[in-house]
Amino acid sequence: MAGQIPATPADGNMKVVVVPTLADADAPTVAELNAETAVDISCYLTAGGYQPSQDQATITDERLCSTQVFGSPGRKTLGLSLQVVDNTNSEYEEDYNEAVEVLAEGQDVYVVERRGVPFDVPFAAGQTVRVWPIKAGMKQNDPPEANSVLRATIPTFVTANVVDVVTVA
């Protein structure tokens, strides 16, 4: 292949919604993801505030006959931290604090991420999404900074398998 391989810009091309329930996390429907009960937190997340993490342990395989230690993939640990705009106690709280409200401590919800499509385009069948079944942790008020907005970080706890799946009609 000759020339530069094109790349999709990250800015504006990621949608993150919080969904209270999914009938089947392995096959989320367009209706579930576009429902009024699904809260789009894309514009509440700070630029670096969507923080997925993953780690995979190594199963060591040491043999008497070898000077090498071999390995196999072991258990996976996935995590998700969310830094959001926090309008608590401000003039915007009533209408513009949905991320803080839907991710209140103890809430069992699904965070669904879609990449590569403008955030304001509704979900459609055939799109690949990552589904995070989580329990929201305690909101941490982030320290105020000059020339910034008030933010909070919400840790999450993965409660079932995180899956990459295709949306269905």
MIKOL-371205 format. One line per 10 residues: their letters; for each residue y, x, z of N, C-alpha, C. Coordinates in steps of 0.1 Angstrom, whole numbers. Layout:
REM residues N
a> Y:X:Z:Y:X:Z:Y:X:Z ~ ...
END
This chain:
REM residues 169
magqipatpa> -12:8:0:0:0:0:12:9:0 ~ 21:6:-9:33:14:-10:45:7:-3 ~ 54:15:3:66:9:8:64:5:23 ~ 75:-1:28:76:-5:42:68:-18:44 ~ 60:-19:54:53:-31:58:63:-40:65 ~ 65:-53:61:75:-62:67:70:-65:81 ~ 80:-68:90:78:-71:104:86:-84:107 ~ 80:-92:116:87:-104:120:96:-101:132 ~ 109:-104:131:118:-102:143:113:-110:155 ~ 114:-104:167:111:-111:179:122:-122:183
dgnmkvvvvp> 134:-118:181:145:-126:185:145:-140:178 ~ 144:-150:186:144:-164:181:131:-169:175 ~ 121:-160:175:108:-164:169:97:-165:179 ~ 100:-170:191:90:-172:201:94:-185:208 ~ 84:-193:210:86:-206:218:76:-205:230 ~ 82:-209:241:74:-209:254:76:-223:260 ~ 65:-230:262:66:-244:268:57:-244:280 ~ 61:-252:290:52:-255:301:47:-269:300 ~ 34:-270:300:27:-283:298:20:-287:311 ~ 22:-299:316:15:-303:328:0:-304:327
tladadaptv> -5:-309:316:-19:-310:314:-23:-308:300 ~ -35:-304:297:-41:-303:284:-55:-308:285 ~ -59:-317:276:-72:-323:276:-83:-312:274 ~ -79:-302:265:-88:-291:262:-80:-279:259 ~ -79:-269:269:-71:-257:267:-75:-249:255 ~ -88:-251:250:-93:-243:239:-89:-250:226 ~ -83:-262:226:-78:-269:214:-67:-278:218 ~ -55:-272:221:-43:-280:225:-39:-288:212 ~ -35:-301:215:-30:-309:204:-15:-307:202 ~ -11:-310:190:3:-310:186:10:-320:195
aelnaetavd> 4:-332:197:10:-342:205:13:-338:219 ~ 3:-330:225:5:-325:239:16:-315:240 ~ 17:-306:230:26:-295:230:41:-300:227 ~ 42:-311:219:55:-316:215:59:-328:224 ~ 51:-332:234:53:-344:242:66:-342:251 ~ 72:-353:255:84:-352:264:80:-345:277 ~ 68:-346:281:64:-340:294:62:-324:292 ~ 62:-319:280:62:-305:278:76:-300:279 ~ 79:-290:287:92:-285:289:93:-271:282 ~ 102:-271:272:105:-259:265:114:-250:273
iscyltaggy> 109:-239:278:117:-230:286:122:-218:278 ~ 120:-218:265:124:-207:256:138:-202:259 ~ 148:-211:260:162:-208:262:165:-205:277 ~ 156:-208:286:158:-204:300:154:-190:302 ~ 144:-185:295:139:-171:297:150:-161:293 ~ 151:-151:301:160:-140:297:154:-132:286 ~ 162:-123:280:157:-115:268:144:-108:272 ~ 143:-102:283:131:-95:287:123:-102:298 ~ 126:-115:299:120:-122:310:106:-128:308 ~ 101:-127:296:87:-131:294:78:-119:295
qpsqdqatit> 71:-117:306:64:-105:309:49:-107:311 ~ 42:-108:300:27:-108:301:22:-94:304 ~ 11:-94:311:5:-81:314:-10:-82:313 ~ -16:-71:310:-31:-72:311:-36:-58:313 ~ -48:-58:320:-55:-45:323:-69:-48:321 ~ -77:-38:318:-91:-40:317:-98:-28:323 ~ -107:-31:332:-114:-20:340:-124:-14:331 ~ -128:-2:335:-139:5:327:-152:5:335 ~ -163:1:329:-176:2:335:-181:16:332 ~ -182:25:342:-186:38:339:-201:39:337
derlcstqvf> -205:48:328:-220:50:325:-222:65:325 ~ -226:70:337:-228:84:339:-243:86:337 ~ -247:97:329:-261:100:327:-263:114:332 ~ -275:116:337:-279:129:342:-280:139:331 ~ -283:135:319:-285:144:308:-272:148:300 ~ -261:142:305:-248:145:298:-237:150:307 ~ -228:158:301:-217:162:308:-205:153:306 ~ -207:142:299:-197:133:296:-199:120:304 ~ -188:113:307:-189:100:313:-186:90:302 ~ -195:81:300:-193:70:290:-188:58:296
gspgrktlgl> -183:49:288:-177:37:294:-179:25:285 ~ -178:14:291:-178:1:285:-167:-8:290 ~ -162:-18:282:-152:-26:287:-156:-34:299 ~ -148:-35:309:-151:-42:322:-142:-55:323 ~ -140:-59:335:-133:-71:339:-118:-69:334 ~ -113:-81:330:-99:-81:326:-90:-88:337 ~ -78:-83:338:-68:-89:347:-56:-92:339 ~ -53:-105:338:-41:-109:330:-31:-114:340 ~ -18:-112:337:-7:-117:346:5:-121:337 ~ 13:-129:344:25:-134:337:36:-136:347
slqvvdntns> 47:-129:344:59:-130:352:70:-136:344 ~ 78:-145:349:88:-152:341:102:-150:348 ~ 112:-144:341:125:-144:346:134:-154:338 ~ 140:-163:346:147:-174:340:161:-175:345 ~ 170:-182:337:183:-185:341:181:-195:353 ~ 188:-193:364:187:-202:375:201:-209:378 ~ 202:-222:375:214:-229:377:215:-237:390 ~ 206:-233:400:206:-240:413:220:-239:419 ~ 225:-251:424:237:-253:431:250:-252:422 ~ 248:-250:409:259:-249:400:262:-263:394
eyeedyneav> 273:-264:386:276:-276:379:266:-279:369 ~ 257:-270:365:247:-272:355:233:-276:360 ~ 232:-276:374:219:-278:380:212:-291:375 ~ 219:-302:375:213:-315:372:207:-316:358 ~ 214:-310:348:209:-311:335:202:-299:329 ~ 205:-287:336:200:-275:330:193:-265:340 ~ 183:-270:346:175:-262:356:161:-265:354 ~ 157:-269:342:143:-274:340:132:-263:343 ~ 135:-251:339:125:-240:341:122:-238:356 ~ 133:-238:364:130:-236:379:123:-249:384
evlaegqdvy> 126:-260:379:120:-273:384:105:-274:380 ~ 102:-271:368:88:-273:363:79:-262:368 ~ 85:-250:372:77:-239:378:79:-238:393 ~ 81:-249:399:82:-249:414:69:-243:420 ~ 70:-237:431:59:-230:438:47:-240:440 ~ 35:-236:436:23:-244:438:20:-253:426 ~ 28:-254:416:25:-262:404:14:-256:396 ~ 4:-264:393:-6:-260:383:-3:-265:370 ~ 0:-256:361:5:-260:347:-1:-251:337 ~ 2:-253:324:-1:-244:313:12:-239:307
vverrgvpfd> 12:-226:306:23:-220:298:17:-217:285 ~ 24:-222:274:19:-220:261:29:-212:253 ~ 25:-201:247:34:-193:239:30:-193:224 ~ 40:-194:216:38:-193:201:47:-183:196 ~ 42:-174:188:50:-163:182:51:-164:167 ~ 62:-159:161:63:-158:147:69:-170:140 ~ 73:-180:147:79:-192:141:92:-194:149 ~ 103:-198:143:116:-201:151:113:-210:162 ~ 119:-207:174:116:-214:186:119:-229:185 ~ 129:-233:177:133:-247:176:124:-255:167
vpfaagqtvr> 115:-249:160:106:-257:151:94:-262:160 ~ 92:-276:159:81:-282:167:68:-275:164 ~ 58:-277:173:45:-272:171:39:-280:159 ~ 30:-273:152:23:-280:141:8:-275:141 ~ 0:-283:135:-15:-280:135:-17:-267:128 ~ -26:-259:132:-30:-247:126:-22:-235:130 ~ -14:-236:140:-6:-225:146:-14:-218:157 ~ -14:-205:158:-21:-198:169:-11:-197:181 ~ -17:-201:192:-9:-201:205:-17:-194:215 ~ -11:-189:225:-18:-183:237:-15:-193:249
vwpikagmkq> -26:-197:255:-26:-207:266:-28:-200:279 ~ -19:-201:288:-20:-195:302:-21:-206:312 ~ -33:-208:317:-34:-218:328:-30:-210:341 ~ -19:-215:347:-13:-208:359:-10:-217:370 ~ -8:-211:382:-2:-217:394:11:-209:396 ~ 22:-216:397:35:-210:399:36:-204:413 ~ 41:-193:415:43:-186:428:57:-189:433 ~ 61:-182:443:74:-185:450:85:-178:442 ~ 95:-186:439:107:-182:431:114:-171:439 ~ 117:-160:432:125:-149:438:139:-149:432
ndppeansvl> 149:-151:440:163:-150:435:166:-136:432 ~ 169:-133:419:171:-119:416:185:-115:420 ~ 188:-102:423:201:-98:428:211:-101:417 ~ 223:-105:421:234:-107:411:238:-93:406 ~ 243:-94:393:248:-82:387:261:-85:380 ~ 270:-75:379:282:-77:372:280:-80:358 ~ 288:-89:352:287:-93:338:274:-98:334 ~ 268:-107:343:255:-112:341:255:-127:345 ~ 244:-133:344:242:-147:349:232:-147:361 ~ 232:-158:369:222:-158:380:208:-161:374
ratiptfvta> 199:-153:379:185:-154:374:176:-154:386 ~ 163:-159:383:153:-159:392:140:-154:385 ~ 131:-148:393:118:-144:387:108:-153:394 ~ 99:-158:385:88:-166:390:75:-160:387 ~ 68:-155:397:54:-149:395:45:-161:392 ~ 34:-158:385:24:-168:382:11:-162:386 ~ 1:-171:388:-13:-167:391:-22:-174:381 ~ -29:-166:374:-38:-171:363:-50:-178:370 ~ -52:-191:366:-63:-199:373:-75:-201:365 ~ -75:-197:352:-86:-199:343:-84:-189:331
nvvdvvtva> -94:-189:322:-93:-180:311:-80:-182:303 ~ -73:-171:300:-62:-171:290:-68:-170:277 ~ -64:-179:268:-71:-180:254:-60:-180:243 ~ -64:-173:232:-57:-175:220:-64:-185:211 ~ -57:-196:208:-64:-207:201:-55:-212:190 ~ -61:-221:182:-53:-227:171:-51:-242:175 ~ -38:-246:173:-35:-260:176:-41:-269:166 ~ -44:-281:171:-50:-292:163:-41:-304:162 ~ -43:-312:152:-35:-324:150:-38:-334:161
END
